[in-house]
Amino acid sequence: MKRFIPIAVASLLSAFALGCGSDDSGTPTISDPNPDGLLVEYVRTGGFAPNLQQLTIQVDGDAELLSGYEPDPPKRQQFELSATELADLEAAVEAADLGAVETGDGVCADCFYYEISTADAKVELSDADLFEGSTSSVPNEVLELLDQLAAVLDEHAKETPMTGG
């Protein structure tokens, strides 16, 4: 699979990653997920203004979101999925064959870039891979998983770049 994250987006991810772990500055950092307890991790970066949303959901429904615009430090939000949300997301993760995704060059102006990781697989794609007429092949089940993750953000994210909070 081609690596398509442009330098600006990679720089943004690097800036946020540098803050991971213990941080005495008060900057929020994503908790280290328990590998046995990870259901899915979803990262969305890019767009017109460089932003990041990193959502980590554990199998028990505990969720953590880091979000923000560069160069400001990301904001952390923790929440818990309802039993229905968790069941729907578990079904979407199980149905999505991340290994079946075939991406194109993935480059386009002001696109969002996505990374979905589970205990078994990881996929990186961009809006260019999702446009009708793209040479990419993204199974409907993966698109449904993207929709489920966006719905979780819409429902629970209070202060993120995408919700305007």
C-alpha positions in Angstrom: 0.0 0.0 0.0 1.4 3.4 -0.9 2.2 5.9 1.9 0.4 9.0 0.9 0.3 11.3 3.9 1.7 14.7 2.8 4.5 16.3 4.7 2.2 18.8 6.3 -0.1 16.1 7.7 2.8 14.0 8.8 4.2 17.0 10.6 0.9 17.5 12.3 0.8 13.9 13.5 4.4 14.1 14.6 3.7 17.3 16.6 0.9 15.5 18.4 2.8 12.3 18.9 5.7 14.1 20.6 3.3 14.9 23.4 2.3 11.3 24.0 3.2 9.6 27.3 3.6 11.5 30.6 3.7 15.2 30.1 4.4 17.7 32.9 3.3 20.7 30.7 -0.4 19.9 31.2 -0.8 19.1 27.5 -3.3 16.3 27.0 -1.9 13.0 25.7 -3.7 9.9 24.5 -3.7 7.2 27.1 -1.8 4.0 26.2 -4.6 1.6 25.2 -4.5 -1.9 26.5 -3.6 -3.9 23.4 -6.0 -6.7 24.5 -8.7 -4.1 25.1 -8.5 -2.1 21.9 -11.6 -2.2 19.7 -10.6 0.5 17.2 -8.5 3.6 16.8 -9.5 6.2 14.3 -7.4 9.1 13.2 -8.6 11.9 10.9 -6.2 14.6 9.9 -6.0 17.3 7.2 -8.6 19.4 5.7 -8.3 23.1 4.8 -7.0 24.0 8.3 -4.6 21.4 9.7 -6.5 19.5 12.4 -6.4 16.2 14.1 -9.0 13.9 15.6 -7.7 10.7 17.2 -10.4 8.5 18.7 -9.5 5.4 20.7 -12.3 3.0 21.7 -11.7 0.1 24.0 -13.7 -3.2 23.9 -15.5 -2.1 27.1 -16.8 1.1 25.5 -14.4 3.5 27.1 -13.4 6.1 24.6 -10.8 8.9 24.4 -10.6 11.7 21.9 -7.7 14.0 21.2 -8.6 16.9 18.9 -7.3 20.2 17.9 -5.7 22.5 15.3 -2.0 23.0 14.8 -0.1 24.6 16.5 -2.4 24.6 19.6 -2.1 21.6 22.0 -4.9 19.0 21.4 -7.9 18.8 23.8 -8.7 15.6 25.5 -12.2 14.2 26.0 -13.1 10.9 27.6 -16.6 9.3 27.3 -18.3 5.9 27.3 -20.3 4.5 24.5 -23.8 3.2 25.2 -24.4 -0.5 24.9 -26.2 0.0 21.6 -23.4 2.2 20.2 -20.8 -0.3 21.3 -22.7 -3.3 19.8 -23.1 -1.4 16.5 -19.5 -0.4 16.4 -18.3 -4.0 17.2 -20.4 -5.3 14.4 -19.0 -2.7 12.0 -15.4 -3.5 13.0 -16.0 -7.2 12.6 -17.6 -6.8 9.2 -14.9 -4.4 7.8 -12.1 -6.2 6.0 -9.4 -3.5 6.3 -7.0 -5.7 4.4 -9.3 -5.6 1.3 -8.9 -1.8 0.9 -6.9 -0.9 -2.2 -5.9 2.8 -2.2 -4.8 5.0 -5.1 -2.2 7.8 -4.7 -4.4 9.3 -2.1 -3.3 12.9 -2.7 -5.8 15.8 -3.2 -6.0 19.4 -2.1 -7.6 19.9 1.4 -8.5 16.3 1.8 -9.0 14.5 5.0 -6.7 11.5 5.7 -7.9 8.6 7.7 -6.2 5.8 9.6 -8.2 2.9 11.1 -6.5 0.4 13.4 -7.8 -2.7 15.1 -6.1 -5.4 16.9 -5.7 -7.3 13.6 -5.3 -4.7 10.9 -4.6 -1.1 9.9 -5.6 0.9 6.8 -4.7 4.4 5.7 -6.8 6.2 3.1 -7.9 9.7 2.1 -10.9 11.5 0.6 -9.3 10.9 -2.8 -9.9 7.1 -2.2 -13.5 7.7 -1.4 -14.5 9.9 -4.4 -16.7 8.4 -7.0 -14.6 7.4 -10.0 -11.5 6.8 -7.8 -9.2 4.0 -8.8 -9.3 2.9 -5.2 -11.3 -0.1 -4.0 -12.9 0.5 -0.6 -15.4 -2.1 0.4 -18.9 -0.9 1.6 -18.2 -2.5 5.0 -15.2 -0.2 5.5 -17.3 2.8 4.4 -19.9 1.8 6.9 -17.2 1.6 9.6 -16.1 5.1 8.7 -19.7 6.3 9.0 -20.1 4.6 12.4 -16.9 6.3 13.7 -18.1 9.7 12.3 -21.4 9.1 14.1 -19.6 8.4 17.4 -17.7 11.7 17.0 -20.9 13.6 16.1 -22.7 12.2 19.2 -19.9 12.6 21.7 -17.4 15.2 20.6 -18.1 18.4 22.4 -15.0 20.5 21.5 -13.5 19.3 18.3 -12.5 21.0 15.1 -15.3 19.2 13.1 -18.2 20.0 15.5 -17.2 23.6 16.0 -17.5 23.2 19.8 
